[in-house]
Amino acid sequence: MSGDYPVELLAREPAPPYVGEGPFALWHFSENPYLGRFRPRTSTTNPGSQPLVWAVDSRHAPMFWFPRDCPRGCIWTVSTTTAGDRERFFGQSGADRVHVIESAWLGRVQSCRLYAYRLPTEAFRPHDVGGYWVADKAIEALERVVVDDLLGKHAAAAIELRVSPSIWPFWRRVAVSTVEFSGSRLANSAAHPERFA
């Protein structure tokens, strides 16, 4: 599965490519520098699910350029995004992708060092959610890459990173829009501001 991005395998339209994306590969991001073998695990949010090893492809890897527990919202345009939503979410930016974090997490993002473990593509199949890939057997990492200066990585990739007191005013609008989106660790975010309720 090397070479071009395998769009035909995905259940949803992928995010736009970013500057410096590199070839198709599968990655697992962690703050733990001592991983190497990945065993299938049951999701903590879905205890009845099949144990799996999870990976993300290169195209969607920037959604993981954050500390694990950092709440973030990631959005991008797709072919069905309306002109109004393009203007609403991207009109003041030259970016095709926007990530939003809360200001309380900025220091942790600035100081975070991640380790990207490259995993063998042949062991994985695409998940229903585009960009995610799963395997049902133990996987040995092929290499480990240090990922730091996460703000600088966003800037170099031409992905806009917004820092906001609360993610919720943005996220509630995203959820009813025509942009594609992925939210992570939103349970760790600040309370929704009352003036936007």
GROMACS elastic network, one bead per residue, 0.5 to 0.9 nm:
[ bonds ]
;  ai    aj funct       b0    kb
    1     4     6  0.80658   500
    1     5     6  0.82625   500
    1     6     6  0.74310   500
    1    24     6  0.72662   500
    1    25     6  0.79709   500
    1   121     6  0.64331   500
    1   122     6  0.72328   500
    2     5     6  0.79281   500
    2     6     6  0.88268   500
    2    23     6  0.67728   500
    2    24     6  0.55047   500
    2    25     6  0.69200   500
    2   121     6  0.81574   500
    3     6     6  0.85528   500
    3    23     6  0.58097   500
    3    24     6  0.59449   500
    3    25     6  0.88995   500
    4     7     6  0.85864   500
    4    23     6  0.70897   500
    4    24     6  0.65571   500
    5     8     6  0.87270   500
    5    23     6  0.78258   500
    5    24     6  0.58267   500
    5    58     6  0.89065   500
    5    59     6  0.79652   500
    6     9     6  0.57550   500
    6    10     6  0.73560   500
    6    24     6  0.82345   500
    7    10     6  0.55700   500
    7    11     6  0.87350   500
    7    12     6  0.86201   500
    7    13     6  0.73894   500
    7    14     6  0.70678   500
    8    11     6  0.82911   500
    9   125     6  0.88169   500
    9   126     6  0.67239   500
    9   130     6  0.86799   500
   10    13     6  0.70383   500
   10    14     6  0.76140   500
   10   126     6  0.65694   500
   10   127     6  0.77946   500
   10   128     6  0.73689   500
   10   129     6  0.76867   500
   10   130     6  0.52687   500
   10   131     6  0.73871   500
   11    14     6  0.88893   500
   11   126     6  0.82568   500
   11   127     6  0.78042   500
   11   128     6  0.55462   500
   11   129     6  0.63074   500
   11   130     6  0.55522   500
   11   131     6  0.89929   500
   12   128     6  0.80192   500
   12   129     6  0.68782   500
   12   130     6  0.52559   500
   12   131     6  0.86162   500
   13    78     6  0.66478   500
   13    79     6  0.81304   500
   13   130     6  0.70998   500
   13   180     6  0.83268   500
   14    17     6  0.86193   500
   14    59     6  0.76510   500
   14    60     6  0.79385   500
   14    76     6  0.89359   500
   14    78     6  0.77613   500
   14   130     6  0.64050   500
   14   131     6  0.69262   500
   14   180     6  0.87279   500
   15    18     6  0.87742   500
   15    59     6  0.67873   500
   15    60     6  0.68436   500
   15    75     6  0.83591   500
   15    76     6  0.60006   500
   15    77     6  0.72682   500
   15    78     6  0.73025   500
   15    96     6  0.86038   500
   15    97     6  0.77391   500
   15   130     6  0.89589   500
   15   131     6  0.84983   500
   15   180     6  0.79214   500
   16    59     6  0.76234   500
   16    76     6  0.71626   500
   16    77     6  0.76122   500
   16    78     6  0.80026   500
   16    96     6  0.67325   500
   16    97     6  0.74015   500
   17    20     6  0.87140   500
   17    21     6  0.66433   500
   17    59     6  0.61085   500
   17    60     6  0.87453   500
   17    96     6  0.86640   500
   18    21     6  0.54523   500
   18    59     6  0.74663   500
   18    96     6  0.83041   500
   18    97     6  0.83487   500
   18   157     6  0.54160   500
   18   158     6  0.65859   500
   18   159     6  0.72718   500
   19    22     6  0.85285   500
   19   156     6  0.68588   500
   19   158     6  0.62063   500
   19   159     6  0.85319   500
   20   156     6  0.77536   500
   20   157     6  0.61851   500
   21    24     6  0.84491   500
   21    58     6  0.65394   500
   21    59     6  0.66079   500
   21    61     6  0.89644   500
   21   157     6  0.76226   500
   22    25     6  0.84335   500
   22    58     6  0.72639   500
   22    59     6  0.85877   500
   23    58     6  0.72361   500
   23    59     6  0.88881   500
   24    57     6  0.66517   500
   24    58     6  0.56177   500
   24    59     6  0.74063   500
   25    56     6  0.83395   500
   25    57     6  0.55800   500
   25    58     6  0.54792   500
   25    59     6  0.86681   500
   25   118     6  0.70305   500
   25   119     6  0.75822   500
   25   120     6  0.80224   500
   25   121     6  0.67430   500
   26    55     6  0.58265   500
   26    56     6  0.54783   500
   26    58     6  0.62737   500
   26    61     6  0.85845   500
   26   117     6  0.83142   500
   26   118     6  0.57746   500
   26   119     6  0.54710   500
   26   120     6  0.70176   500
   26   121     6  0.61214   500
   26   124     6  0.87092   500
   26   132     6  0.88197   500
   26   133     6  0.77989   500
   27    54     6  0.86675   500
   27    55     6  0.52593   500
   27    56     6  0.52961   500
   27    57     6  0.60953   500
   27    58     6  0.71224   500
   27    61     6  0.73071   500
   27   116     6  0.60856   500
   27   117     6  0.53716   500
   27   119     6  0.57847   500
   27   120     6  0.89281   500
   27   141     6  0.89057   500
   28    54     6  0.71927   500
   28    55     6  0.51177   500
   28    56     6  0.64851   500
   28    57     6  0.88987   500
   28    61     6  0.86953   500
   28    64     6  0.88264   500
   28   115     6  0.81528   500
   28   116     6  0.56625   500
   28   117     6  0.50851   500
   28   118     6  0.66244   500
   28   119     6  0.73735   500
   28   141     6  0.88782   500
   29    32     6  0.86730   500
   29    55     6  0.83295   500
   29    56     6  0.85844   500
   29    61     6  0.84156   500
   29    64     6  0.66180   500
   29    65     6  0.80556   500
   29    68     6  0.83522   500
   29   114     6  0.65562   500
   29   115     6  0.56978   500
   29   117     6  0.63136   500
   29   118     6  0.89414   500
   29   147     6  0.89551   500
   30    33     6  0.74002   500
   30    35     6  0.83757   500
   30    64     6  0.88625   500
   30    67     6  0.80787   500
   30    68     6  0.70548   500
   30   113     6  0.87866   500
   30   114     6  0.56129   500
   30   115     6  0.53461   500
   30   116     6  0.65943   500
   30   117     6  0.80356   500
   31    67     6  0.71490   500
   31    68     6  0.73836   500
   31   112     6  0.77473   500
   31   113     6  0.63546   500
   31   115     6  0.59456   500
   31   116     6  0.88151   500
   32    35     6  0.64587   500
   32   114     6  0.74716   500
   32   115     6  0.68382   500
   33    36     6  0.88443   500
   33   114     6  0.78646   500
   33   115     6  0.60285   500
   33   144     6  0.82717   500
   33   146     6  0.86218   500
   35    38     6  0.74956   500
   35   115     6  0.89936   500
   35   117     6  0.80843   500
   35   141     6  0.81879   500
   35   144     6  0.87469   500
   36   117     6  0.76484   500
   36   139     6  0.83451   500
   36   140     6  0.58556   500
   36   141     6  0.51895   500
   36   142     6  0.81841   500
   36   143     6  0.82962   500
   36   144     6  0.82224   500
   37   138     6  0.68648   500
   37   139     6  0.56527   500
   37   141     6  0.61357   500
   38    41     6  0.88229   500
   38    53     6  0.65324   500
   38    54     6  0.89097   500
   38   137     6  0.85166   500
   38   138     6  0.54641   500
   38   139     6  0.50406   500
   38   140     6  0.62956   500
   38   141     6  0.75650   500
   39    51     6  0.85963   500
   39    52     6  0.75127   500
   39    53     6  0.61814   500
   39   136     6  0.83346   500
   39   137     6  0.65985   500
   39   139     6  0.64877   500
   39   140     6  0.88894   500
   40    50     6  0.85045   500
   40    54     6  0.81257   500
   40   135     6  0.74783   500
   40   136     6  0.59385   500
   40   137     6  0.60442   500
   40   138     6  0.61108   500
   40   139     6  0.85286   500
   41    44     6  0.87950   500
   41    50     6  0.79043   500
   41    52     6  0.51909   500
   41    53     6  0.64315   500
   41    54     6  0.88205   500
   41   136     6  0.89161   500
   42    45     6  0.86700   500
   42    46     6  0.73248   500
   42    47     6  0.59920   500
   42    48     6  0.75150   500
   42    49     6  0.61009   500
   42    50     6  0.60639   500
   42    52     6  0.64611   500
   42    53     6  0.89123   500
   43    46     6  0.50793   500
   43    47     6  0.56769   500
   43    48     6  0.80722   500
   43    49     6  0.66281   500
   43    50     6  0.80630   500
   43    51     6  0.71045   500
   43    52     6  0.80847   500
   44    47     6  0.56257   500
   46    49     6  0.56254   500
   47    50     6  0.83815   500
   48    51     6  0.88906   500
   49    52     6  0.86617   500
   50   136     6  0.80956   500
   51   135     6  0.88767   500
   51   136     6  0.66680   500
   51   137     6  0.88166   500
   52   134     6  0.60908   500
   52   135     6  0.55801   500
   52   137     6  0.72356   500
   52   138     6  0.87099   500
   53   124     6  0.86551   500
   53   133     6  0.82866   500
   53   134     6  0.54726   500
   53   135     6  0.50935   500
   53   136     6  0.62309   500
   53   137     6  0.71853   500
   53   138     6  0.72770   500
   53   139     6  0.76160   500
   54   124     6  0.86621   500
   54   132     6  0.70195   500
   54   133     6  0.58558   500
   54   135     6  0.67674   500
   55   118     6  0.88741   500
   55   119     6  0.77110   500
   55   124     6  0.82733   500
   55   131     6  0.84846   500
   55   132     6  0.58455   500
   55   133     6  0.51064   500
   55   134     6  0.62378   500
   55   135     6  0.84804   500
   56    59     6  0.82037   500
   56    60     6  0.63399   500
   56    61     6  0.59021   500
   56    64     6  0.86356   500
   56   131     6  0.56519   500
   56   133     6  0.59541   500
   56   134     6  0.87422   500
   57    60     6  0.55868   500
   57    61     6  0.58977   500
   57   131     6  0.55612   500
   57   132     6  0.65795   500
   57   133     6  0.74106   500
   58    62     6  0.79270   500
   58   131     6  0.82856   500
   59    62     6  0.75400   500
   59   131     6  0.71734   500
   60    63     6  0.59568   500
   60    64     6  0.80363   500
   60   130     6  0.86301   500
   60   131     6  0.55969   500
   60   132     6  0.80720   500
   61    64     6  0.55883   500
   61    65     6  0.71937   500
   61   131     6  0.82693   500
   62    65     6  0.51118   500
   62    66     6  0.83873   500
   62    99     6  0.89827   500
   62   153     6  0.85912   500
   62   154     6  0.76967   500
   62   157     6  0.87381   500
   62   159     6  0.85702   500
   63    66     6  0.75119   500
   63    72     6  0.82504   500
   63    73     6  0.84046   500
   63    74     6  0.65388   500
   63    99     6  0.77853   500
   63   182     6  0.79130   500
   63   183     6  0.87231   500
   63   184     6  0.85029   500
   64    67     6  0.77684   500
   64    68     6  0.76152   500
   65    68     6  0.87528   500
   65   109     6  0.85235   500
   65   114     6  0.76797   500
   65   147     6  0.79720   500
   65   148     6  0.85769   500
   65   150     6  0.60286   500
   65   151     6  0.86909   500
   65   153     6  0.80713   500
   65   154     6  0.81777   500
   66    69     6  0.80446   500
   66    70     6  0.63055   500
   66    71     6  0.87275   500
   66    72     6  0.83097   500
   66   108     6  0.86019   500
   66   109     6  0.59447   500
   66   112     6  0.73880   500
   66   113     6  0.88662   500
   66   114     6  0.79840   500
   66   150     6  0.70171   500
   67    70     6  0.53647   500
   67    71     6  0.88931   500
   67   105     6  0.89827   500
   67   108     6  0.71363   500
   67   109     6  0.62305   500
   67   112     6  0.62163   500
   67   113     6  0.80697   500
   67   114     6  0.75627   500
   68    71     6  0.85368   500
   68   184     6  0.89627   500
   68   185     6  0.81214   500
   69   184     6  0.82138   500
   69   185     6  0.59046   500
   69   186     6  0.89399   500
   69   188     6  0.71093   500
   70   101     6  0.76331   500
   70   102     6  0.85589   500
   70   105     6  0.67071   500
   70   108     6  0.84333   500
   70   109     6  0.80369   500
   70   184     6  0.76264   500
   70   185     6  0.61627   500
   70   186     6  0.80610   500
   70   188     6  0.70386   500
   70   189     6  0.79780   500
   71   100     6  0.86273   500
   71   101     6  0.63828   500
   71   102     6  0.74029   500
   71   105     6  0.82516   500
   71   167     6  0.81970   500
   71   183     6  0.75371   500
   71   184     6  0.55727   500
   71   187     6  0.72994   500
   71   188     6  0.57840   500
   71   189     6  0.56274   500
   72    99     6  0.68275   500
   72   100     6  0.55282   500
   72   102     6  0.75729   500
   72   167     6  0.74755   500
   72   182     6  0.84051   500
   72   183     6  0.58057   500
   72   184     6  0.55292   500
   72   185     6  0.68223   500
   72   186     6  0.66989   500
   72   189     6  0.83711   500
   73    98     6  0.81881   500
   73    99     6  0.56269   500
   73   100     6  0.51673   500
   73   101     6  0.68427   500
   73   167     6  0.74640   500
   73   170     6  0.85720   500
   73   171     6  0.69472   500
   73   181     6  0.71937   500
   73   182     6  0.60294   500
   73   184     6  0.66272   500
   73   186     6  0.81051   500
   74    97     6  0.73370   500
   74    98     6  0.58318   500
   74   100     6  0.64926   500
   74   180     6  0.84436   500
   74   181     6  0.55170   500
   74   182     6  0.51956   500
   74   183     6  0.61575   500
   74   184     6  0.85344   500
   75    89     6  0.87476   500
   75    96     6  0.86243   500
   75    97     6  0.57799   500
   75    98     6  0.53881   500
   75    99     6  0.64571   500
   75   100     6  0.87065   500
   75   174     6  0.79392   500
   75   179     6  0.65118   500
   75   180     6  0.56538   500
   75   182     6  0.65087   500
   75   183     6  0.86189   500
   76    90     6  0.88287   500
   76    96     6  0.59840   500
   76    98     6  0.65326   500
   76    99     6  0.89717   500
   76   179     6  0.59094   500
   76   180     6  0.54404   500
   76   181     6  0.64534   500
   77    80     6  0.79380   500
   77    81     6  0.57711   500
   77    82     6  0.88358   500
   77    85     6  0.86881   500
   77    86     6  0.70946   500
   77    90     6  0.88316   500
   77    96     6  0.67103   500
   77    97     6  0.73262   500
   77   178     6  0.79333   500
   77   179     6  0.50531   500
   77   180     6  0.60037   500
   77   181     6  0.86942   500
   78    81     6  0.53986   500
   78    82     6  0.89963   500
   78   178     6  0.81573   500
   78   179     6  0.64870   500
   78   180     6  0.65040   500
   79    82     6  0.83786   500
   80   178     6  0.66976   500
   80   179     6  0.78624   500
   81    84     6  0.82570   500
   81    85     6  0.64545   500
   81    86     6  0.67464   500
   81   177     6  0.80933   500
   81   179     6  0.53296   500
   81   180     6  0.79775   500
   82    85     6  0.52453   500
   82    86     6  0.62597   500
   82    87     6  0.86878   500
   82   177     6  0.86859   500
   82   178     6  0.63673   500
   82   179     6  0.80456   500
   83    86     6  0.50174   500
   83    87     6  0.62451   500
   83    88     6  0.85121   500
   84    87     6  0.52045   500
   84    88     6  0.60057   500
   84    89     6  0.87009   500
   85    89     6  0.59809   500
   85    90     6  0.78356   500
   85    91     6  0.87172   500
   85   177     6  0.67428   500
   85   178     6  0.65726   500
   85   179     6  0.69551   500
   86    89     6  0.56152   500
   86    90     6  0.53539   500
   86    91     6  0.63129   500
   86   178     6  0.87758   500
   86   179     6  0.78117   500
   87    90     6  0.54041   500
   87    92     6  0.76663   500
   88    91     6  0.59239   500
   88    92     6  0.84716   500
   89    92     6  0.78327   500
   89    93     6  0.84774   500
   89    98     6  0.83173   500
   89   174     6  0.84601   500
   89   179     6  0.85311   500
   90    93     6  0.52564   500
   90    94     6  0.72740   500
   90    95     6  0.69206   500
   90    96     6  0.72721   500
   90    97     6  0.81362   500
   90    98     6  0.78143   500
   91    94     6  0.77902   500
   92    95     6  0.89299   500
   93    96     6  0.82125   500
   93    98     6  0.89559   500
   93   160     6  0.76414   500
   94   158     6  0.82605   500
   94   160     6  0.84400   500
   95    98     6  0.68947   500
   95   158     6  0.60648   500
   95   159     6  0.57763   500
   95   160     6  0.59722   500
   96   158     6  0.80272   500
   96   159     6  0.70136   500
   96   160     6  0.82107   500
   97   158     6  0.79867   500
   97   159     6  0.52824   500
   97   160     6  0.64036   500
   97   161     6  0.88392   500
   98   159     6  0.57991   500
   98   161     6  0.59834   500
   98   162     6  0.73190   500
   99   154     6  0.88878   500
   99   159     6  0.72235   500
   99   160     6  0.61426   500
   99   162     6  0.61317   500
   99   163     6  0.86917   500
  100   160     6  0.83335   500
  100   161     6  0.57541   500
  100   163     6  0.58781   500
  100   164     6  0.71000   500
  100   167     6  0.68630   500
  100   170     6  0.83539   500
  101   104     6  0.84878   500
  101   105     6  0.69691   500
  101   106     6  0.75380   500
  101   161     6  0.75677   500
  101   162     6  0.63442   500
  101   163     6  0.51460   500
  101   164     6  0.62779   500
  101   165     6  0.83688   500
  101   166     6  0.79429   500
  101   167     6  0.64919   500
  101   189     6  0.88815   500
  102   105     6  0.56334   500
  102   106     6  0.69446   500
  102   162     6  0.83062   500
  102   163     6  0.54239   500
  102   165     6  0.52238   500
  102   166     6  0.54817   500
  102   167     6  0.59776   500
  102   189     6  0.73399   500
  102   190     6  0.78238   500
  103   106     6  0.51940   500
  103   107     6  0.81843   500
  103   163     6  0.54018   500
  103   164     6  0.54018   500
  103   165     6  0.51707   500
  103   166     6  0.76078   500
  104   107     6  0.73360   500
  104   108     6  0.83805   500
  104   164     6  0.87137   500
  104   165     6  0.72238   500
  104   166     6  0.89118   500
  104   190     6  0.85373   500
  105   108     6  0.53753   500
  105   109     6  0.62269   500
  105   110     6  0.87091   500
  105   163     6  0.87938   500
  106   109     6  0.51010   500
  106   110     6  0.61550   500
  106   111     6  0.87245   500
  106   163     6  0.74276   500
  107   110     6  0.50531   500
  107   111     6  0.62523   500
  107   112     6  0.85022   500
  108   111     6  0.52139   500
  108   112     6  0.58340   500
  109   112     6  0.52200   500
  109   113     6  0.85690   500
  109   149     6  0.84122   500
  109   150     6  0.66727   500
  109   151     6  0.75593   500
  110   113     6  0.86743   500
  110   148     6  0.84713   500
  110   149     6  0.65569   500
  110   150     6  0.65317   500
  110   151     6  0.66817   500
  111   148     6  0.80796   500
  111   149     6  0.76401   500
  111   150     6  0.84857   500
  112   147     6  0.87717   500
  112   148     6  0.65330   500
  112   149     6  0.75992   500
  112   150     6  0.74362   500
  113   146     6  0.72260   500
  113   147     6  0.59662   500
  113   149     6  0.74983   500
  113   150     6  0.80408   500
  114   145     6  0.83719   500
  114   146     6  0.60219   500
  114   148     6  0.60455   500
  114   150     6  0.87828   500
  115   144     6  0.62973   500
  115   145     6  0.55702   500
  115   147     6  0.56622   500
  115   148     6  0.83998   500
  116   143     6  0.81841   500
  116   144     6  0.55776   500
  116   145     6  0.50024   500
  116   146     6  0.63372   500
  116   147     6  0.66837   500
  117   141     6  0.58853   500
  117   142     6  0.71674   500
  117   143     6  0.57184   500
  117   145     6  0.63945   500
  117   146     6  0.89353   500
  118   121     6  0.88917   500
  118   141     6  0.56971   500
  118   142     6  0.54983   500
  118   143     6  0.53638   500
  118   144     6  0.63944   500
  118   145     6  0.79176   500
  119   122     6  0.89757   500
  119   123     6  0.83390   500
  119   124     6  0.89144   500
  119   139     6  0.72466   500
  119   140     6  0.68958   500
  119   142     6  0.56243   500
  119   143     6  0.76134   500
  120   123     6  0.59751   500
  120   124     6  0.76365   500
  120   139     6  0.77550   500
  120   140     6  0.78069   500
  120   141     6  0.71239   500
  120   142     6  0.67255   500
  121   124     6  0.56345   500
  121   125     6  0.82790   500
  121   133     6  0.89874   500
  122   125     6  0.79941   500
  123   134     6  0.83145   500
  123   135     6  0.61501   500
  123   136     6  0.86137   500
  123   137     6  0.81717   500
  123   139     6  0.76429   500
  124   133     6  0.59109   500
  124   134     6  0.52332   500
  124   136     6  0.82164   500
  125   132     6  0.88106   500
  125   133     6  0.55044   500
  125   134     6  0.55670   500
  125   135     6  0.65226   500
  126   129     6  0.79338   500
  126   130     6  0.73296   500
  126   131     6  0.75436   500
  126   132     6  0.62341   500
  126   134     6  0.63575   500
  126   135     6  0.89853   500
  127   130     6  0.65797   500
  127   131     6  0.76525   500
  127   132     6  0.54506   500
  127   133     6  0.50288   500
  127   134     6  0.61600   500
  128   131     6  0.88638   500
  128   132     6  0.77841   500
  128   133     6  0.86192   500
  129   132     6  0.60155   500
  129   133     6  0.84708   500
  130   133     6  0.81726   500
  135   138     6  0.78199   500
  135   139     6  0.80281   500
  136   139     6  0.89553   500
  141   144     6  0.74333   500
  147   150     6  0.73179   500
  147   153     6  0.85326   500
  148   151     6  0.85611   500
  148   152     6  0.83946   500
  148   153     6  0.78445   500
  149   152     6  0.52019   500
  149   153     6  0.62293   500
  149   154     6  0.88428   500
  150   154     6  0.63580   500
  150   155     6  0.87065   500
  151   154     6  0.52473   500
  151   155     6  0.63786   500
  151   156     6  0.87356   500
  151   161     6  0.76277   500
  152   155     6  0.50071   500
  152   156     6  0.60513   500
  152   157     6  0.84700   500
  153   156     6  0.51185   500
  153   157     6  0.60467   500
  153   158     6  0.85959   500
  153   159     6  0.85779   500
  154   157     6  0.51237   500
  154   158     6  0.62180   500
  154   159     6  0.51441   500
  154   160     6  0.67059   500
  154   161     6  0.66814   500
  155   158     6  0.51727   500
  155   159     6  0.61186   500
  155   160     6  0.69660   500
  155   161     6  0.79019   500
  156   159     6  0.77423   500
  157   160     6  0.87066   500
  163   166     6  0.85972   500
  163   167     6  0.86069   500
  164   167     6  0.63294   500
  164   170     6  0.89958   500
  165   190     6  0.80207   500
  166   169     6  0.69789   500
  166   170     6  0.81551   500
  166   189     6  0.73048   500
  166   190     6  0.59645   500
  166   191     6  0.74159   500
  166   192     6  0.67886   500
  166   193     6  0.72325   500
  167   170     6  0.56757   500
  167   171     6  0.60101   500
  167   172     6  0.86698   500
  167   186     6  0.84221   500
  167   189     6  0.71360   500
  167   190     6  0.76332   500
  167   192     6  0.79353   500
  168   172     6  0.58390   500
  168   173     6  0.84534   500
  168   189     6  0.83467   500
  168   190     6  0.82570   500
  168   191     6  0.79735   500
  168   192     6  0.55942   500
  168   193     6  0.77053   500
  168   196     6  0.84299   500
  169   172     6  0.56294   500
  169   173     6  0.67223   500
  169   174     6  0.89490   500
  169   192     6  0.74163   500
  169   193     6  0.78397   500
  169   196     6  0.63413   500
  169   197     6  0.84185   500
  170   173     6  0.55036   500
  170   174     6  0.63274   500
  170   175     6  0.89146   500
  171   175     6  0.61411   500
  171   176     6  0.89409   500
  171   183     6  0.85028   500
  172   175     6  0.53413   500
  172   176     6  0.69951   500
  173   176     6  0.56461   500
  173   177     6  0.64141   500
  174   177     6  0.50902   500
  174   178     6  0.77985   500
  174   179     6  0.69490   500
  174   180     6  0.83618   500
  174   181     6  0.74131   500
  175   178     6  0.83537   500
  175   179     6  0.84763   500
  175   180     6  0.89329   500
  175   181     6  0.78917   500
  176   179     6  0.87741   500
  177   180     6  0.82691   500
  183   186     6  0.66354   500
  184   187     6  0.83900   500
  185   188     6  0.56343   500
  185   189     6  0.74546   500
  186   189     6  0.52947   500
  186   190     6  0.87268   500
  187   190     6  0.83718   500
  189   192     6  0.85757   500
  190   193     6  0.84158   500
  191   194     6  0.85645   500
  192   195     6  0.86263   500
  192   196     6  0.73003   500
  192   197     6  0.69603   500
  193   196     6  0.56326   500
  193   197     6  0.66228   500
  194   197     6  0.50167   500
